[in-house]
Amino acid sequence: MLFDPFFLRGMHLKNRIIMAPMCQYSAGEDGFPQSWHEIHYVSRAVGQVGAIILEATAVEPRGRISNKDLGLWSDNHIKPLAQIIEKCQSYGCKVGIQISHAGRKADIFNEPIVAPSPVRFNNKYQLPEELDHAEIEKIIDAFSAAVQRADLTGADFIEIHAAHGYLINQFLSPLSNLRTDEYGQNRSLFLQQILERARRQLSSDKPISVRISAEDYKAGGNHPENFGELLNPIKSLIDIVHVSSGGVVDDTEIPAFPGYQVKFSEIIRQQLKLPTIAVGKLDSPILAEEILQNKRADLIALGRELLRNPYWVLRTSSELKSSIDWPIQYLRAQHNIG
Ligand SMILES: Cc1cc2nc3c(=O)[nH]c(=O)nc-3n(C[C@H](O)[C@H](O)[C@H](O)COP(=O)(O)O)c2cc1C
């Protein structure tokens, strides 16, 4: 199944392998991609991944994970991203952009940072200011404008970054959302309002992925079983759930064995009846195939393995004797792997 096509909304993927979003910490201080980004992403498109999710891309400067993140907070960001996306697409690869706000995990020191509640992630980060309703509205506006710009880059889909302890995740988790107002009583309200606006800005044929941290690895935090309650009321706004874990609080241990997050994907897929992307040390093709065949996820995302080997898909297709289209320039390498 790894090399079977997949359809989502109006998007057609040639196979089930996704490049996971990975910050390159190489953008200009102003959020613009550099030549590194083009080489990095286009190589994986040549390597025939079905889709690439571009790294966390900030909706406003104080929402950057680092001051070398990509940004989409101005119209000037559209064109340079569009150029990279178009090149990736010319190799038959679909491209999504991960739309992000770091909240209390913004590693920047030139301006105040914000969060649902005024609690520091750890003492390496600034103490965040608690967001009031007017500020929440402004951030939702920033998400909406960034999604509109993402649409204009020609991206095939977007991913809303609601994982790894960044701003949306800070609202979703009871460990970081200590509010008593409606955003505390309904911890998915902030995500809901972002998704409602995003859906209106994005072309109707383009899917929306939501990346979540399904497990907080801490008592009193979120566990996969909680996501039925959190996301079922808003599932019509979500096309696919990208199931990751961790990052909300600092003092946790994540048991990162091959497939460690697959169980979470399986639970969420069953509870929400939505397709899922599994991720986390899935670079064994047999493991990836097992996950798809047993309906534990619909797509497989690879992160670090694609940093080690941009041509993982080509090699794996030869090893599994699956016929996929190789770039014609590389055809002589197709059959003599040994
Ligand atoms: C260098 C690096 C940067 C990352 N940046 C992001 C990111 O921008 N957004 C995100 O959601 N996850 C990010 N991640 C997490 C990956 O998307 C992925 O979930 C994680 O590496 C586990 O998958 P793997 O075992 O295949 O690498 C990053 C991981 C790495 C190694």
The ligand as an SDF file (V2000), in Angstrom:
LIG
                    3D

 31 33  0  0  0  0  0  0  0  0999 V2000
   15.3020   18.9090   12.5590 C   0  0  0  0  0  0  0  0  0  0  0  0
   13.8630   18.6910   12.9250 C   0  0  0  0  0  0  0  0  0  0  0  0
   12.9670   19.7370   12.8420 C   0  0  0  0  0  0  0  0  0  0  0  0
   11.6090   19.5520   13.1340 C   0  0  0  0  0  0  0  0  0  0  0  0
   10.7190   20.5820   12.9480 N   0  0  0  0  0  0  0  0  0  0  0  0
    9.3940   20.3490   13.0410 C   0  0  0  0  0  0  0  0  0  0  0  0
    8.4490   21.3050   12.6120 C   0  0  0  0  0  0  0  0  0  0  0  0
    8.7980   22.3580   12.0460 O   0  0  0  0  0  0  0  0  0  0  0  0
    7.1460   21.0400   12.8010 N   0  0  0  0  0  0  0  0  0  0  0  0
    6.7100   19.8450   13.3530 C   0  0  0  0  0  0  0  0  0  0  0  0
    5.5080   19.6620   13.5160 O   0  0  0  0  0  0  0  0  0  0  0  0
    7.5840   18.9090   13.7230 N   0  0  0  0  0  0  0  0  0  0  0  0
    8.9080   19.0960   13.5390 C   0  0  0  0  0  0  0  0  0  0  0  0
    9.7910   18.0920   13.8070 N   0  0  0  0  0  0  0  0  0  0  0  0
    9.2820   16.7470   14.1680 C   0  0  0  0  0  0  0  0  0  0  0  0
    9.1570   15.8720   12.8930 C   0  0  0  0  0  0  0  0  0  0  0  0
    8.1770   16.3820   12.0010 O   0  0  0  0  0  0  0  0  0  0  0  0
    8.7790   14.4080   13.2360 C   0  0  0  0  0  0  0  0  0  0  0  0
    7.5240   14.3790   13.8310 O   0  0  0  0  0  0  0  0  0  0  0  0
    9.8020   13.7620   14.1710 C   0  0  0  0  0  0  0  0  0  0  0  0
   11.1290   13.9690   13.7080 O   0  0  0  0  0  0  0  0  0  0  0  0
    9.5480   12.2340   14.3060 C   0  0  0  0  0  0  0  0  0  0  0  0
    9.6190   11.6020   13.0500 O   0  0  0  0  0  0  0  0  0  0  0  0
   10.9480   10.7960   12.5660 P   0  0  0  0  0  0  0  0  0  0  0  0
   11.2190    9.7390   13.6050 O   0  0  0  0  0  0  0  0  0  0  0  0
   10.5720   10.1950   11.2350 O   0  0  0  0  0  0  0  0  0  0  0  0
   12.0590   11.7790   12.4640 O   0  0  0  0  0  0  0  0  0  0  0  0
   11.1580   18.2740   13.5570 C   0  0  0  0  0  0  0  0  0  0  0  0
   12.0810   17.2320   13.6790 C   0  0  0  0  0  0  0  0  0  0  0  0
   13.4120   17.4070   13.3420 C   0  0  0  0  0  0  0  0  0  0  0  0
   14.3490   16.2290   13.4350 C   0  0  0  0  0  0  0  0  0  0  0  0
  1  2  1  0
  2  3  1  0
  2 30  2  0
  3  4  2  0
  4  5  1  0
  4 28  1  0
  5  6  2  0
  6  7  1  0
  6 13  1  0
  7  8  2  0
  7  9  1  0
  9 10  1  0
 10 11  2  0
 10 12  1  0
 12 13  2  0
 13 14  1  0
 14 15  1  0
 14 28  1  0
 15 16  1  0
 16 17  1  0
 16 18  1  0
 18 19  1  0
 18 20  1  0
 20 21  1  0
 20 22  1  0
 22 23  1  0
 23 24  1  0
 24 25  2  0
 24 26  1  0
 24 27  1  0
 28 29  2  0
 29 30  1  0
 30 31  1  0
M  END
$$$$
